[in-house]
Amino acid sequence: MRFRVVDTNVINERGEVTHKRYRIIDTEDPGDPSKHGVYEDKGEAESECNRLNLEHPDNLVEEARFVD
């Protein structure tokens, strides 16, 4: 799939992980990891990621060709 959710650790000034944020990465244009938003809730990020992948179905066809 073209769009994927990745988690990012947020760290404080002591280098301790305080929480996670979720970003949607465009594998065809990975230049700006915040382009499609930064989410506190993983479910919300995954929902938006699914919507983006549905808007770009050409990539699903490409991947399907390589499935046995």
mmCIF file of the N, C-alpha and C atoms, coordinates in Angstrom:
data_MODEL
# 
_entry.id   MODEL 
# 
loop_
_atom_site.group_PDB 
_atom_site.id 
_atom_site.type_symbol 
_atom_site.label_atom_id 
_atom_site.label_alt_id 
_atom_site.label_comp_id 
_atom_site.label_asym_id 
_atom_site.label_entity_id 
_atom_site.label_seq_id 
_atom_site.pdbx_PDB_ins_code 
_atom_site.Cartn_x 
_atom_site.Cartn_y 
_atom_site.Cartn_z 
_atom_site.occupancy 
_atom_site.B_iso_or_equiv 
_atom_site.pdbx_formal_charge 
_atom_site.auth_seq_id 
_atom_site.auth_comp_id 
_atom_site.auth_asym_id 
_atom_site.auth_atom_id 
_atom_site.pdbx_PDB_model_num 
ATOM 1   N N  . MET A 1 1  ? 0.831  -1.184  0.000  1.00 0.00 ? 1  MET A N  1 
ATOM 2   C CA . MET A 1 1  ? 0.000  0.000   0.000  1.00 0.00 ? 1  MET A CA 1 
ATOM 3   C C  . MET A 1 1  ? 0.878  1.249   0.000  1.00 0.00 ? 1  MET A C  1 
ATOM 4   N N  . ARG A 1 2  ? 0.339  2.277   -0.582 1.00 0.00 ? 2  ARG A N  1 
ATOM 5   C CA . ARG A 1 2  ? 1.111  3.513   -0.713 1.00 0.00 ? 2  ARG A CA 1 
ATOM 6   C C  . ARG A 1 2  ? 1.281  4.226   0.618  1.00 0.00 ? 2  ARG A C  1 
ATOM 7   N N  . PHE A 1 3  ? 0.214  4.326   1.394  1.00 0.00 ? 3  PHE A N  1 
ATOM 8   C CA . PHE A 1 3  ? 0.263  5.066   2.658  1.00 0.00 ? 3  PHE A CA 1 
ATOM 9   C C  . PHE A 1 3  ? 0.350  4.096   3.829  1.00 0.00 ? 3  PHE A C  1 
ATOM 10  N N  . ARG A 1 4  ? 1.199  4.432   4.795  1.00 0.00 ? 4  ARG A N  1 
ATOM 11  C CA . ARG A 1 4  ? 1.393  3.588   5.982  1.00 0.00 ? 4  ARG A CA 1 
ATOM 12  C C  . ARG A 1 4  ? 1.474  4.462   7.227  1.00 0.00 ? 4  ARG A C  1 
ATOM 13  N N  . VAL A 1 5  ? 1.013  3.905   8.337  1.00 0.00 ? 5  VAL A N  1 
ATOM 14  C CA . VAL A 1 5  ? 1.089  4.602   9.622  1.00 0.00 ? 5  VAL A CA 1 
ATOM 15  C C  . VAL A 1 5  ? 2.393  4.192   10.301 1.00 0.00 ? 5  VAL A C  1 
ATOM 16  N N  . VAL A 1 6  ? 3.129  5.186   10.778 1.00 0.00 ? 6  VAL A N  1 
ATOM 17  C CA . VAL A 1 6  ? 4.335  4.921   11.557 1.00 0.00 ? 6  VAL A CA 1 
ATOM 18  C C  . VAL A 1 6  ? 4.206  5.645   12.900 1.00 0.00 ? 6  VAL A C  1 
ATOM 19  N N  . ASP A 1 7  ? 4.749  5.024   13.924 1.00 0.00 ? 7  ASP A N  1 
ATOM 20  C CA . ASP A 1 7  ? 4.691  5.661   15.239 1.00 0.00 ? 7  ASP A CA 1 
ATOM 21  C C  . ASP A 1 7  ? 6.009  6.368   15.511 1.00 0.00 ? 7  ASP A C  1 
ATOM 22  N N  . THR A 1 8  ? 5.904  7.456   16.242 1.00 0.00 ? 8  THR A N  1 
ATOM 23  C CA . THR A 1 8  ? 7.050  8.289   16.592 1.00 0.00 ? 8  THR A CA 1 
ATOM 24  C C  . THR A 1 8  ? 7.055  8.476   18.098 1.00 0.00 ? 8  THR A C  1 
ATOM 25  N N  . ASN A 1 9  ? 8.179  8.213   18.724 1.00 0.00 ? 9  ASN A N  1 
ATOM 26  C CA . ASN A 1 9  ? 8.295  8.458   20.162 1.00 0.00 ? 9  ASN A CA 1 
ATOM 27  C C  . ASN A 1 9  ? 8.546  9.939   20.408 1.00 0.00 ? 9  ASN A C  1 
ATOM 28  N N  . VAL A 1 10 ? 7.814  10.496  21.348 1.00 0.00 ? 10 VAL A N  1 
ATOM 29  C CA . VAL A 1 10 ? 8.043  11.872  21.779 1.00 0.00 ? 10 VAL A CA 1 
ATOM 30  C C  . VAL A 1 10 ? 8.861  11.780  23.066 1.00 0.00 ? 10 VAL A C  1 
ATOM 31  N N  . ILE A 1 11 ? 10.009 12.442  23.071 1.00 0.00 ? 11 ILE A N  1 
ATOM 32  C CA . ILE A 1 11 ? 10.883 12.362  24.235 1.00 0.00 ? 11 ILE A CA 1 
ATOM 33  C C  . ILE A 1 11 ? 11.023 13.727  24.895 1.00 0.00 ? 11 ILE A C  1 
ATOM 34  N N  . ASN A 1 12 ? 11.252 13.695  26.195 1.00 0.00 ? 12 ASN A N  1 
ATOM 35  C CA . ASN A 1 12 ? 11.434 14.949  26.930 1.00 0.00 ? 12 ASN A CA 1 
ATOM 36  C C  . ASN A 1 12 ? 12.914 15.330  26.947 1.00 0.00 ? 12 ASN A C  1 
ATOM 37  N N  . GLU A 1 13 ? 13.226 16.400  27.648 1.00 0.00 ? 13 GLU A N  1 
ATOM 38  C CA . GLU A 1 13 ? 14.598 16.911  27.667 1.00 0.00 ? 13 GLU A CA 1 
ATOM 39  C C  . GLU A 1 13 ? 15.594 15.955  28.321 1.00 0.00 ? 13 GLU A C  1 
ATOM 40  N N  . ARG A 1 14 ? 15.113 14.956  29.067 1.00 0.00 ? 14 ARG A N  1 
ATOM 41  C CA . ARG A 1 14 ? 15.996 13.953  29.680 1.00 0.00 ? 14 ARG A CA 1 
ATOM 42  C C  . ARG A 1 14 ? 16.149 12.716  28.806 1.00 0.00 ? 14 ARG A C  1 
ATOM 43  N N  . GLY A 1 15 ? 15.518 12.732  27.622 1.00 0.00 ? 15 GLY A N  1 
ATOM 44  C CA . GLY A 1 15 ? 15.623 11.603  26.712 1.00 0.00 ? 15 GLY A CA 1 
ATOM 45  C C  . GLY A 1 15 ? 14.663 10.472  27.017 1.00 0.00 ? 15 GLY A C  1 
ATOM 46  N N  . GLU A 1 16 ? 13.670 10.729  27.843 1.00 0.00 ? 16 GLU A N  1 
ATOM 47  C CA . GLU A 1 16 ? 12.686 9.713   28.203 1.00 0.00 ? 16 GLU A CA 1 
ATOM 48  C C  . GLU A 1 16 ? 11.482 9.805   27.268 1.00 0.00 ? 16 GLU A C  1 
ATOM 49  N N  . VAL A 1 17 ? 10.984 8.640   26.863 1.00 0.00 ? 17 VAL A N  1 
ATOM 50  C CA . VAL A 1 17 ? 9.798  8.613   26.011 1.00 0.00 ? 17 VAL A CA 1 
ATOM 51  C C  . VAL A 1 17 ? 8.593  9.005   26.859 1.00 0.00 ? 17 VAL A C  1 
ATOM 52  N N  . THR A 1 18 ? 7.866  10.022  26.409 1.00 0.00 ? 18 THR A N  1 
ATOM 53  C CA . THR A 1 18 ? 6.691  10.470  27.151 1.00 0.00 ? 18 THR A CA 1 
ATOM 54  C C  . THR A 1 18 ? 5.398  9.928   26.552 1.00 0.00 ? 18 THR A C  1 
ATOM 55  N N  . HIS A 1 19 ? 5.340  9.813   25.232 1.00 0.00 ? 19 HIS A N  1 
ATOM 56  C CA . HIS A 1 19 ? 4.182  9.244   24.556 1.00 0.00 ? 19 HIS A CA 1 
ATOM 57  C C  . HIS A 1 19 ? 4.503  9.045   23.079 1.00 0.00 ? 19 HIS A C  1 
ATOM 58  N N  . LYS A 1 20 ? 3.564  8.484   22.356 1.00 0.00 ? 20 LYS A N  1 
ATOM 59  C CA . LYS A 1 20 ? 3.742  8.255   20.928 1.00 0.00 ? 20 LYS A CA 1 
ATOM 60  C C  . LYS A 1 20 ? 2.822  9.162   20.133 1.00 0.00 ? 20 LYS A C  1 
ATOM 61  N N  . ARG A 1 21 ? 3.257  9.478   18.935 1.00 0.00 ? 21 ARG A N  1 
ATOM 62  C CA . ARG A 1 21 ? 2.423  10.147  17.942 1.00 0.00 ? 21 ARG A CA 1 
ATOM 63  C C  . ARG A 1 21 ? 2.487  9.289   16.687 1.00 0.00 ? 21 ARG A C  1 
ATOM 64  N N  . TYR A 1 22 ? 1.481  9.426   15.864 1.00 0.00 ? 22 TYR A N  1 
ATOM 65  C CA . TYR A 1 22 ? 1.384  8.599   14.661 1.00 0.00 ? 22 TYR A CA 1 
ATOM 66  C C  . TYR A 1 22 ? 1.324  9.488   13.436 1.00 0.00 ? 22 TYR A C  1 
ATOM 67  N N  . ARG A 1 23 ? 2.103  9.136   12.441 1.00 0.00 ? 23 ARG A N  1 
ATOM 68  C CA . ARG A 1 23 ? 2.174  9.899   11.197 1.00 0.00 ? 23 ARG A CA 1 
ATOM 69  C C  . ARG A 1 23 ? 1.836  8.967   10.039 1.00 0.00 ? 23 ARG A C  1 
ATOM 70  N N  . ILE A 1 24 ? 1.348  9.551   8.962  1.00 0.00 ? 24 ILE A N  1 
ATOM 71  C CA . ILE A 1 24 ? 1.058  8.785   7.754  1.00 0.00 ? 24 ILE A CA 1 
ATOM 72  C C  . ILE A 1 24 ? 2.154  9.098   6.746  1.00 0.00 ? 24 ILE A C  1 
ATOM 73  N N  . ILE A 1 25 ? 2.845  8.061   6.329  1.00 0.00 ? 25 ILE A N  1 
ATOM 74  C CA . ILE A 1 25 ? 3.939  8.202   5.374  1.00 0.00 ? 25 ILE A CA 1 
ATOM 75  C C  . ILE A 1 25 ? 3.440  7.819   3.984  1.00 0.00 ? 25 ILE A C  1 
ATOM 76  N N  . ASP A 1 26 ? 3.753  8.651   3.013  1.00 0.00 ? 26 ASP A N  1 
ATOM 77  C CA . ASP A 1 26 ? 3.467  8.373   1.614  1.00 0.00 ? 26 ASP A CA 1 
ATOM 78  C C  . ASP A 1 26 ? 4.710  7.718   1.047  1.00 0.00 ? 26 ASP A C  1 
ATOM 79  N N  . THR A 1 27 ? 4.651  6.436   0.740  1.00 0.00 ? 27 THR A N  1 
ATOM 80  C CA . THR A 1 27 ? 5.841  5.708   0.287  1.00 0.00 ? 27 THR A CA 1 
ATOM 81  C C  . THR A 1 27 ? 6.309  6.156   -1.095 1.00 0.00 ? 27 THR A C  1 
ATOM 82  N N  . GLU A 1 28 ? 5.445  6.821   -1.843 1.00 0.00 ? 28 GLU A N  1 
ATOM 83  C CA . GLU A 1 28 ? 5.858  7.323   -3.159 1.00 0.00 ? 28 GLU A CA 1 
ATOM 84  C C  . GLU A 1 28 ? 6.428  8.734   -3.081 1.00 0.00 ? 28 GLU A C  1 
ATOM 85  N N  . ASP A 1 29 ? 6.162  9.434   -2.009 1.00 0.00 ? 29 ASP A N  1 
ATOM 86  C CA . ASP A 1 29 ? 6.655  10.797  -1.827 1.00 0.00 ? 29 ASP A CA 1 
ATOM 87  C C  . ASP A 1 29 ? 6.944  11.014  -0.340 1.00 0.00 ? 29 ASP A C  1 
ATOM 88  N N  . PRO A 1 30 ? 8.000  10.366  0.182  1.00 0.00 ? 30 PRO A N  1 
ATOM 89  C CA . PRO A 1 30 ? 8.258  10.383  1.623  1.00 0.00 ? 30 PRO A CA 1 
ATOM 90  C C  . PRO A 1 30 ? 8.913  11.658  2.154  1.00 0.00 ? 30 PRO A C  1 
ATOM 91  N N  . GLY A 1 31 ? 8.998  12.695  1.373  1.00 0.00 ? 31 GLY A N  1 
ATOM 92  C CA . GLY A 1 31 ? 9.718  13.903  1.761  1.00 0.00 ? 31 GLY A CA 1 
ATOM 93  C C  . GLY A 1 31 ? 9.229  14.589  3.019  1.00 0.00 ? 31 GLY A C  1 
ATOM 94  N N  . ASP A 1 32 ? 7.936  14.607  3.270  1.00 0.00 ? 32 ASP A N  1 
ATOM 95  C CA . ASP A 1 32 ? 7.389  15.312  4.439  1.00 0.00 ? 32 ASP A CA 1 
ATOM 96  C C  . ASP A 1 32 ? 6.540  14.350  5.264  1.00 0.00 ? 32 ASP A C  1 
ATOM 97  N N  . PRO A 1 33 ? 7.096  13.808  6.350  1.00 0.00 ? 33 PRO A N  1 
ATOM 98  C CA . PRO A 1 33 ? 6.355  12.819  7.136  1.00 0.00 ? 33 PRO A CA 1 
ATOM 99  C C  . PRO A 1 33 ? 5.128  13.378  7.865  1.00 0.00 ? 33 PRO A C  1 
ATOM 100 N N  . SER A 1 34 ? 4.968  14.684  7.909  1.00 0.00 ? 34 SER A N  1 
ATOM 101 C CA . SER A 1 34 ? 3.806  15.278  8.577  1.00 0.00 ? 34 SER A CA 1 
ATOM 102 C C  . SER A 1 34 ? 2.772  15.787  7.571  1.00 0.00 ? 34 SER A C  1 
ATOM 103 N N  . LYS A 1 35 ? 3.003  15.520  6.304  1.00 0.00 ? 35 LYS A N  1 
ATOM 104 C CA . LYS A 1 35 ? 2.148  16.028  5.232  1.00 0.00 ? 35 LYS A CA 1 
ATOM 105 C C  . LYS A 1 35 ? 0.676  15.664  5.430  1.00 0.00 ? 35 LYS A C  1 
ATOM 106 N N  . HIS A 1 36 ? 0.407  14.462  5.896  1.00 0.00 ? 36 HIS A N  1 
ATOM 107 C CA . HIS A 1 36 ? -0.965 13.997  6.065  1.00 0.00 ? 36 HIS A CA 1 
ATOM 108 C C  . HIS A 1 36 ? -1.417 14.028  7.517  1.00 0.00 ? 36 HIS A C  1 
ATOM 109 N N  . GLY A 1 37 ? -0.702 14.756  8.328  1.00 0.00 ? 37 GLY A N  1 
ATOM 110 C CA . GLY A 1 37 ? -1.115 14.953  9.710  1.00 0.00 ? 37 GLY A CA 1 
ATOM 111 C C  . GLY A 1 37 ? -0.308 14.172  10.721 1.00 0.00 ? 37 GLY A C  1 
ATOM 112 N N  . VAL A 1 38 ? -0.412 14.617  11.952 1.00 0.00 ? 38 VAL A N  1 
ATOM 113 C CA . VAL A 1 38 ? 0.192  13.958  13.103 1.00 0.00 ? 38 VAL A CA 1 
ATOM 114 C C  . VAL A 1 38 ? -0.954 13.659  14.056 1.00 0.00 ? 38 VAL A C  1 
ATOM 115 N N  . TYR A 1 39 ? -1.052 12.423  14.498 1.00 0.00 ? 39 TYR A N  1 
ATOM 116 C CA . TYR A 1 39 ? -2.196 11.983  15.289 1.00 0.00 ? 39 TYR A CA 1 
ATOM 117 C C  . TYR A 1 39 ? -1.757 11.473  16.656 1.00 0.00 ? 39 TYR A C  1 
ATOM 118 N N  . GLU A 1 40 ? -2.547 11.768  17.650 1.00 0.00 ? 40 GLU A N  1 
ATOM 119 C CA . GLU A 1 40 ? -2.309 11.233  18.990 1.00 0.00 ? 40 GLU A CA 1 
ATOM 120 C C  . GLU A 1 40 ? -2.906 9.827   19.113 1.00 0.00 ? 40 GLU A C  1 
ATOM 121 N N  . ASP A 1 41 ? -3.954 9.572   18.334 1.00 0.00 ? 41 ASP A N  1 
ATOM 122 C CA . ASP A 1 41 ? -4.681 8.309   18.406 1.00 0.00 ? 41 ASP A CA 1 
ATOM 123 C C  . ASP A 1 41 ? -4.341 7.439   17.192 1.00 0.00 ? 41 ASP A C  1 
ATOM 124 N N  . LYS A 1 42 ? -3.854 6.234   17.428 1.00 0.00 ? 42 LYS A N  1 
ATOM 125 C CA . LYS A 1 42 ? -3.454 5.349   16.334 1.00 0.00 ? 42 LYS A CA 1 
ATOM 126 C C  . LYS A 1 42 ? -4.649 4.960   15.467 1.00 0.00 ? 42 LYS A C  1 
ATOM 127 N N  . GLY A 1 43 ? -5.794 4.730   16.083 1.00 0.00 ? 43 GLY A N  1 
ATOM 128 C CA . GLY A 1 43 ? -6.982 4.368   15.330 1.00 0.00 ? 43 GLY A CA 1 
ATOM 129 C C  . GLY A 1 43 ? -7.394 5.446   14.349 1.00 0.00 ? 43 GLY A C  1 
ATOM 130 N N  . GLU A 1 44 ? -7.291 6.690   14.765 1.00 0.00 ? 44 GLU A N  1 
ATOM 131 C CA . GLU A 1 44 ? -7.613 7.811   13.884 1.00 0.00 ? 44 GLU A CA 1 
ATOM 132 C C  . GLU A 1 44 ? -6.629 7.873   12.707 1.00 0.00 ? 44 GLU A C  1 
ATOM 133 N N  . ALA A 1 45 ? -5.352 7.663   12.987 1.00 0.00 ? 45 ALA A N  1 
ATOM 134 C CA . ALA A 1 45 ? -4.337 7.669   11.934 1.00 0.00 ? 45 ALA A CA 1 
ATOM 135 C C  . ALA A 1 45 ? -4.573 6.531   10.951 1.00 0.00 ? 45 ALA A C  1 
ATOM 136 N N  . GLU A 1 46 ? -4.901 5.351   11.455 1.00 0.00 ? 46 GLU A N  1 
ATOM 137 C CA . GLU A 1 46 ? -5.155 4.213   10.580 1.00 0.00 ? 46 GLU A CA 1 
ATOM 138 C C  . GLU A 1 46 ? -6.391 4.434   9.723  1.00 0.00 ? 46 GLU A C  1 
ATOM 139 N N  . SER A 1 47 ? -7.412 5.064   10.289 1.00 0.00 ? 47 SER A N  1 
ATOM 140 C CA . SER A 1 47 ? -8.623 5.372   9.535  1.00 0.00 ? 47 SER A CA 1 
ATOM 141 C C  . SER A 1 47 ? -8.311 6.318   8.377  1.00 0.00 ? 47 SER A C  1 
ATOM 142 N N  . GLU A 1 48 ? -7.550 7.363   8.649  1.00 0.00 ? 48 GLU A N  1 
ATOM 143 C CA . GLU A 1 48 ? -7.170 8.306   7.607  1.00 0.00 ? 48 GLU A CA 1 
ATOM 144 C C  . GLU A 1 48 ? -6.269 7.633   6.573  1.00 0.00 ? 48 GLU A C  1 
ATOM 145 N N  . CYS A 1 49 ? -5.387 6.782   7.009  1.00 0.00 ? 49 CYS A N  1 
ATOM 146 C CA . CYS A 1 49 ? -4.499 6.052   6.110  1.00 0.00 ? 49 CYS A CA 1 
ATOM 147 C C  . CYS A 1 49 ? -5.318 5.162   5.172  1.00 0.00 ? 49 CYS A C  1 
ATOM 148 N N  . ASN A 1 50 ? -6.301 4.465   5.698  1.00 0.00 ? 50 ASN A N  1 
ATOM 149 C CA . ASN A 1 50 ? -7.171 3.626   4.869  1.00 0.00 ? 50 ASN A CA 1 
ATOM 150 C C  . ASN A 1 50 ? -7.913 4.467   3.839  1.00 0.00 ? 50 ASN A C  1 
ATOM 151 N N  . ARG A 1 51 ? -8.389 5.634   4.251  1.00 0.00 ? 51 ARG A N  1 
ATOM 152 C CA . ARG A 1 51 ? -9.093 6.521   3.334  1.00 0.00 ? 51 ARG A CA 1 
ATOM 153 C C  . ARG A 1 51 ? -8.166 6.953   2.196  1.00 0.00 ? 51 ARG A C  1 
ATOM 154 N N  . LEU A 1 52 ? -6.941 7.317   2.527  1.00 0.00 ? 52 LEU A N  1 
ATOM 155 C CA . LEU A 1 52 ? -5.977 7.734   1.510  1.00 0.00 ? 52 LEU A CA 1 
ATOM 156 C C  . LEU A 1 52 ? -5.663 6.594   0.535  1.00 0.00 ? 52 LEU A C  1 
ATOM 157 N N  . ASN A 1 53 ? -5.508 5.391   1.066  1.00 0.00 ? 53 ASN A N  1 
ATOM 158 C CA . ASN A 1 53 ? -5.225 4.252   0.200  1.00 0.00 ? 53 ASN A CA 1 
ATOM 159 C C  . ASN A 1 53 ? -6.407 3.949   -0.726 1.00 0.00 ? 53 ASN A C  1 
ATOM 160 N N  . LEU A 1 54 ? -7.626 4.160   -0.248 1.00 0.00 ? 54 LEU A N  1 
ATOM 161 C CA . LEU A 1 54 ? -8.802 3.964   -1.100 1.00 0.00 ? 54 LEU A CA 1 
ATOM 162 C C  . LEU A 1 54 ? -8.883 5.023   -2.187 1.00 0.00 ? 54 LEU A C  1 
ATOM 163 N N  . GLU A 1 55 ? -8.399 6.212   -1.912 1.00 0.00 ? 55 GLU A N  1 
ATOM 164 C CA . GLU A 1 55 ? -8.396 7.283   -2.907 1.00 0.00 ? 55 GLU A CA 1 
ATOM 165 C C  . GLU A 1 55 ? -7.340 7.052   -3.991 1.00 0.00 ? 55 GLU A C  1 
ATOM 166 N N  . HIS A 1 56 ? -6.393 6.175   -3.720 1.00 0.00 ? 56 HIS A N  1 
ATOM 167 C CA . HIS A 1 56 ? -5.312 5.888   -4.665 1.00 0.00 ? 56 HIS A CA 1 
ATOM 168 C C  . HIS A 1 56 ? -5.283 4.387   -4.959 1.00 0.00 ? 56 HIS A C  1 
ATOM 169 N N  . PRO A 1 57 ? -6.362 3.845   -5.552 1.00 0.00 ? 57 PRO A N  1 
ATOM 170 C CA . PRO A 1 57 ? -6.462 2.395   -5.756 1.00 0.00 ? 57 PRO A CA 1 
ATOM 171 C C  . PRO A 1 57 ? -5.474 1.839   -6.768 1.00 0.00 ? 57 PRO A C  1 
ATOM 172 N N  . ASP A 1 58 ? -4.874 2.662   -7.595 1.00 0.00 ? 58 ASP A N  1 
ATOM 173 C CA . ASP A 1 58 ? -3.908 2.188   -8.577 1.00 0.00 ? 58 ASP A CA 1 
ATOM 174 C C  . ASP A 1 58 ? -2.757 1.437   -7.914 1.00 0.00 ? 58 ASP A C  1 
ATOM 175 N N  . ASN A 1 59 ? -2.414 1.822   -6.707 1.00 0.00 ? 59 ASN A N  1 
ATOM 176 C CA . ASN A 1 59 ? -1.323 1.152   -5.996 1.00 0.00 ? 59 ASN A CA 1 
ATOM 177 C C  . ASN A 1 59 ? -1.734 -0.226  -5.518 1.00 0.00 ? 59 ASN A C  1 
ATOM 178 N N  . LEU A 1 60 ? -3.006 -0.422  -5.204 1.00 0.00 ? 60 LEU A N  1 
ATOM 179 C CA . LEU A 1 60 ? -3.476 -1.721  -4.766 1.00 0.00 ? 60 LEU A CA 1 
ATOM 180 C C  . LEU A 1 60 ? -3.411 -2.721  -5.916 1.00 0.00 ? 60 LEU A C  1 
ATOM 181 N N  . VAL A 1 61 ? -3.701 -2.271  -7.120 1.00 0.00 ? 61 VAL A N  1 
ATOM 182 C CA . VAL A 1 61 ? -3.621 -3.132  -8.293 1.00 0.00 ? 61 VAL A CA 1 
ATOM 183 C C  . VAL A 1 61 ? -2.181 -3.549  -8.532 1.00 0.00 ? 61 VAL A C  1 
ATOM 184 N N  . GLU A 1 62 ? -1.247 -2.620  -8.414 1.00 0.00 ? 62 GLU A N  1 
ATOM 185 C CA . GLU A 1 62 ? 0.168  -2.936  -8.606 1.00 0.00 ? 62 GLU A CA 1 
ATOM 186 C C  . GLU A 1 62 ? 0.631  -4.000  -7.626 1.00 0.00 ? 62 GLU A C  1 
ATOM 187 N N  . GLU A 1 63 ? 0.250  -3.857  -6.352 1.00 0.00 ? 63 GLU A N  1 
ATOM 188 C CA . GLU A 1 63 ? 0.686  -4.822  -5.341 1.00 0.00 ? 63 GLU A CA 1 
ATOM 189 C C  . GLU A 1 63 ? 0.037  -6.172  -5.565 1.00 0.00 ? 63 GLU A C  1 
ATOM 190 N N  . ALA A 1 64 ? -1.196 -6.206  -6.028 1.00 0.00 ? 64 ALA A N  1 
ATOM 191 C CA . ALA A 1 64 ? -1.920 -7.448  -6.234 1.00 0.00 ? 64 ALA A CA 1 
ATOM 192 C C  . ALA A 1 64 ? -1.249 -8.306  -7.296 1.00 0.00 ? 64 ALA A C  1 
ATOM 193 N N  . ARG A 1 65 ? -0.560 -7.732  -8.224 1.00 0.00 ? 65 ARG A N  1 
ATOM 194 C CA . ARG A 1 65 ? 0.108  -8.480  -9.277 1.00 0.00 ? 65 ARG A CA 1 
ATOM 195 C C  . ARG A 1 65 ? 1.219  -9.369  -8.735 1.00 0.00 ? 65 ARG A C  1 
ATOM 196 N N  . PHE A 1 66 ? 1.760  -9.037  -7.583 1.00 0.00 ? 66 PHE A N  1 
ATOM 197 C CA . PHE A 1 66 ? 2.880  -9.781  -7.037 1.00 0.00 ? 66 PHE A CA 1 
ATOM 198 C C  . PHE A 1 66 ? 2.474  -10.784 -5.964 1.00 0.00 ? 66 PHE A C  1 
ATOM 199 N N  . VAL A 1 67 ? 1.199  -10.891 -5.690 1.00 0.00 ? 67 VAL A N  1 
ATOM 200 C CA . VAL A 1 67 ? 0.721  -11.832 -4.687 1.00 0.00 ? 67 VAL A CA 1 
ATOM 201 C C  . VAL A 1 67 ? 0.511  -13.186 -5.342 1.00 0.00 ? 67 VAL A C  1 
ATOM 202 N N  . ASP A 1 68 ? 1.033  -14.241 -4.709 1.00 0.00 ? 68 ASP A N  1 
ATOM 203 C CA . ASP A 1 68 ? 0.863  -15.592 -5.251 1.00 0.00 ? 68 ASP A CA 1 
ATOM 204 C C  . ASP A 1 68 ? -0.498 -16.141 -4.911 1.00 0.00 ? 68 ASP A C  1 
# 
